[in-house]
């Protein structure tokens, strides 16, 4: 076969094509990776700068003051101190680097309202997080405690409670101070009681004036401290509008508290205003109030059934023998009882309900009557329940 020419050599063209093809892919990959690599490098540089900056900030404001320290430092959070004050005290004792940073940190994490009063052992090696957690855990030795005075408690009940809770070593000094009230004449209502000349007749001059509530007191609180705190609450409770209402009724604050204390002892909250209406109605008709609870206060008994001898006891607290209110309050009334004394049930007043007695000693439910005959009939019905209650409970 005749050849038309020498055989064609494809070697050079193939290599050239492959070289161009390879450079194309390298170029394509480089164009793709180049911005990514630049971004990564920029990010690494930024992270480095941020890390460096944070290191500087942390060293100046956040890190422990002395990571190597092993010294224990006593730190006290007083009752009622704000987060700002706590942060300032921490910085003053060189436990944190910056009070503002600690405050913002505690606020941001919700620790601000949880810091508890107490005496803590901290260290300069602790982080601000460690310190915040310890102060909110309340695991320090407390410097305050709560006490609770229950509505209806007498001065003697309060004293016994304080001794039982180891707030006071004994009740004698507390009772003596409450007996005369002399040390508390700076309180205008106590001064009024002292000026009335009735203190010698009263069991305790301060009865009814140590307001029922829950209080935070220092562990070092004295009898004086506690009495003053409770007296101050009475002043806060008896608002200006109550004074105005007392004047409308022609009654003093002392008389209102005496009436409220009787209401507190006679009824459950739901019946307070109805019982108040009965007492107000009897006062208007110049009747004796005939309240068993005033006799029980004198005798120190909790019996439901009182004897004729009990009811005949000679005492300015005996509302069977003496018309009007007793010489003073017989317990610490609740705010609801004070409100009821000032604002009796107007419908009950209008309908002239003048008597009540217990229907069920266990529930405190009362039976109300308008006439003496109706009342005496109710007493015949319910007295067996009172006797059974006394026998069941063994009260004296």
Secondary structure, DSSP 8 states (H G I E B T S, - for coil): ---SSS----HHHHHHHHHHHHHHHHHHHHHHHHHHHHHHHHHHHHHHHHHHHHHHHIIIIIS-S-TT----EEEEE-TT--HHHHHHHHHHTTSSS-HHHHHHHHHHTT-TTT---EEEEE-TTS-HHHHHHHHHHT-SB-SEEEEEE-TT--HHHHHHHHHHTTSSS-SHHHHHHHHH-GGGTTSHHHHHHHHHT-GGGSS-TTTTTS--EEEEEETT--HHHHHHHHHHHHHHHS-HHHHHHHHHHT--HHHHHHHHHHHHHH--GGGHHHHHHHHHHHHHTT-----HHHHHHHHT---SS--HHHHT---TT-TTTSSSS-SS--S---HHHHHHHHS--HHHHHTT--EEEEEETTTTEEEEESSHHHHHHHHHHHHHHHHHHHHHHT--
